[in-house]
Amino acid sequence: MLMKIGLIGFGKTGKSVASILLENKKFSLEWVLRQSNVLEHRSVPEFFGIQSDEPGLIYSSSHTSVEELLEKHPVDVIIDFSSNEGIYTYGETAAKYKVKIISAISHYKEKELKLLKKLSDKTTVFWSPNITLGVNYLLFAAKFLKKIAPWVDIEVNEEHFKAKEGTSGTAVKIAEALDVDKENINVVRAGGIVGKHEVIFGFPFQTVRLIHESISREAFGNGVIFVAENLKGKEKGLYNFEDILTPYFTV
């Protein structure tokens, strides 16, 4: 049975995620909701110039509410690649209709995190500041290594495209998980680097480096598919990548 998807946000990453969803036969991209009126009433397959049975209709939030969309075009999951504020436009409505929420917003403040927790009382909610499978595998492996050698020296490095502001949410999450001061994250902004995260473990007489590098934004689409498939059958509650990956590491 096809999993029906609604996508919030159609920026660079949203477009890449949409393209991956269209390629996967287990999912049907029902609609996209974005702030801009540009492309309104066109479809995602038309935008990419491909043939598809999936509607993928593009709506503007200035003219169409999430409630209207869920009434006319019900979905199983809403995927959010919009902004910090996006959750306020659809969160309560999604919870009311028992639609699962997958949020990939990098920088939520405490207020938004509290809202996610509240929504998880009514529906299944997943949040990850970086939804690529690879970077979350890196985080999982890094925590194991820290557990084995809690005394090891640790450095966290992150590199992104020149226009990216602030320290990446993923790097902050890695630092927090490894008890590294956020102020000590090494940040590089240059050219068009999509995203690179590195954790250096400095042992006496040896060094271990865990590196994850995003080659293109389509990696976020693969992550979304992995998460959506692993949320099937999950009860209401707030989930993260560790909840999903832990069963795979059970020996």
C-alpha positions in Angstrom: 0.0 0.0 0.0 1.3 3.4 -1.0 2.3 5.8 1.8 0.8 9.2 0.9 3.0 12.2 1.6 2.5 15.9 2.0 5.6 18.1 1.8 6.0 21.4 3.6 8.7 23.6 2.0 10.0 23.6 -1.6 13.4 25.3 -1.4 16.6 23.7 -2.6 16.4 20.8 -0.2 12.6 20.4 -0.5 12.9 20.1 -4.3 15.7 17.4 -3.9 13.5 15.5 -1.4 10.5 15.7 -3.7 12.5 14.3 -6.6 13.6 11.3 -4.5 10.0 10.7 -3.3 8.7 10.7 -7.0 11.3 8.0 -7.8 10.2 5.7 -5.0 7.2 3.5 -5.9 6.3 2.9 -2.2 5.4 6.6 -1.8 3.0 9.0 -3.4 3.7 12.7 -3.2 0.2 14.1 -2.9 1.0 17.8 -2.5 3.5 20.5 -1.6 2.7 23.5 0.5 5.0 26.5 0.3 4.9 30.2 1.2 5.6 31.6 -2.2 2.8 31.9 -4.9 5.3 30.9 -7.6 4.4 27.6 -9.2 1.0 27.6 -7.5 -1.4 25.1 -9.0 1.4 23.5 -11.0 2.6 20.0 -10.1 6.0 18.7 -8.9 6.3 16.2 -11.8 5.5 19.0 -14.3 8.2 21.2 -12.5 10.8 18.4 -13.0 9.5 17.7 -16.5 8.8 14.0 -15.8 5.8 11.7 -16.3 4.2 10.5 -13.0 0.9 9.3 -11.8 1.5 11.1 -8.5 -0.5 14.4 -8.2 2.2 16.4 -6.4 0.2 19.6 -6.6 1.9 22.8 -5.4 -0.1 25.1 -3.1 0.7 28.4 -1.5 0.0 28.8 2.3 -1.3 32.3 1.6 -4.3 30.9 -0.3 -4.7 27.3 1.1 -4.7 26.0 4.6 -3.4 22.6 5.8 -6.9 21.8 7.0 -8.2 22.3 3.5 -5.5 20.1 2.0 -6.0 17.3 4.5 -9.8 17.4 3.8 -9.4 17.2 0.0 -6.1 15.3 -0.2 -5.5 13.2 2.9 -2.0 12.0 3.6 -0.3 9.5 6.0 2.8 11.7 6.7 3.7 15.4 6.5 7.4 16.0 5.9 8.7 19.5 6.9 11.6 21.1 5.2 10.4 24.7 5.6 11.5 26.9 8.5 11.5 27.1 12.3 8.0 28.6 12.1 6.6 26.0 9.7 5.4 23.8 12.6 2.9 26.4 13.6 1.1 26.3 10.2 0.5 22.6 10.2 1.4 21.0 13.6 -2.0 21.2 15.4 -4.0 20.2 12.3 -1.7 17.2 11.5 -2.1 16.0 15.1 -5.9 16.5 15.0 -6.1 14.3 11.8 -3.6 11.8 13.3 -1.1 12.4 10.4 2.5 11.4 11.2 5.0 14.3 11.3 8.6 14.1 10.1 10.5 17.3 10.8 14.0 17.9 9.4 14.4 21.5 10.7 17.9 22.2 11.8 17.4 25.0 14.4 14.4 24.7 16.6 14.2 26.8 19.7 12.9 25.5 23.1 9.4 26.7 22.2 9.2 24.6 19.0 10.6 21.5 20.8 7.9 21.9 23.5 5.3 22.0 20.7 6.7 18.9 19.1 6.4 17.1 22.5 2.8 18.3 22.9 1.9 17.2 19.3 3.4 13.7 20.1 0.6 13.2 22.6 -1.8 12.9 19.7 0.3 11.5 16.8 3.6 10.1 15.8 6.3 12.8 15.6 9.9 12.4 14.4 12.5 15.2 14.5 16.1 15.2 13.4 18.2 18.4 12.7 20.0 16.3 10.0 17.9 13.6 8.4 20.6 11.9 6.4 21.2 8.3 7.3 25.0 8.6 7.1 25.4 11.5 9.5 23.2 9.7 12.1 25.2 6.5 11.7 28.3 8.7 12.4 26.6 10.0 15.5 25.7 6.6 16.7 29.2 5.2 16.1 30.8 8.2 17.8 28.8 7.7 21.0 29.9 4.0 21.1 33.5 5.0 20.8 33.1 7.7 23.5 31.6 5.0 25.8 34.5 2.7 25.3 37.1 5.5 25.9 35.4 8.4 27.8 38.8 10.0 28.4 39.7 10.4 24.7 40.4 13.9 23.2 37.5 14.9 20.9 37.3 17.6 18.2 34.2 18.3 16.1 34.6 20.0 12.7 31.9 21.1 10.3 32.1 22.6 6.8 29.3 24.1 4.8 28.6 26.5 1.9 29.6 30.1 2.3 26.1 31.5 2.9 25.1 29.1 5.7 24.7 31.1 8.9 25.6 29.9 12.4 27.0 26.6 13.5 25.2 23.6 11.9 22.5 22.0 14.1 24.0 18.6 13.3 27.4 19.7 14.7 25.8 21.0 17.8 23.9 17.8 18.3 27.2 15.8 17.8 29.0 18.0 20.3 26.2 17.7 22.9 26.1 13.9 22.5 29.9 13.7 23.1 30.1 16.3 25.9 32.1 18.8 23.7 31.6 22.5 24.4 29.6 24.0 21.5 32.0 26.9 21.5 34.8 24.5 20.5 33.2 23.3 17.3 35.5 24.2 14.4 33.5 25.9 11.6 34.5 26.4 8.0 32.4 28.3 5.4 33.6 28.1 1.8 32.3 27.9 -1.7 29.5 25.5 -2.4 30.3 22.7 0.2 27.0 20.9 0.7 27.9 19.7 4.2 30.8 17.9 5.9 31.0 16.7 9.6 34.0 15.2 11.2 34.7 13.8 14.6 38.4 13.4 15.6 39.2 11.0 18.5 42.7 11.7 19.7 44.2 8.7 21.4 47.8 8.4 22.6 49.7 7.1 19.6 46.7 6.9 17.3 43.8 8.9 15.8 40.3 7.8 14.8 38.4 10.0 12.4 34.7 9.6 11.6 33.7 11.7 8.5 30.4 12.2 6.8 30.1 14.2 3.6 26.9 15.1 1.8 27.5 14.9 -1.9 24.1 16.3 -2.9 20.9 17.3 -1.1 19.2 14.1 -2.5 20.8 12.4 0.6 18.0 14.1 2.7 15.4 12.4 0.5 17.0 9.0 1.1 17.0 9.8 4.9 13.3 10.7 4.7 12.4 7.4 3.1 14.4 5.4 5.7 12.6 7.3 8.5 9.1 7.0 7.0 9.5 3.3 6.4 10.7 2.8 10.0 7.9 4.8 11.5 5.3 2.4 10.1 3.4 0.8 12.9 5.0 3.2 15.5 2.6 4.4 18.2 2.1 8.1 18.9 5.1 9.7 20.6 8.3 11.7 19.9 11.0 9.8 18.1 14.6 10.6 16.9 17.1 8.7 14.8 18.6 6.9 17.8 15.1 5.3 18.5 15.1 4.0 14.9 18.7 2.9 14.6 19.0 1.2 18.0 17.2 -2.0 17.0 19.6 -2.5 14.1 22.5 -2.5 16.5 21.0 -5.2 18.7 23.2 -8.3 18.6 
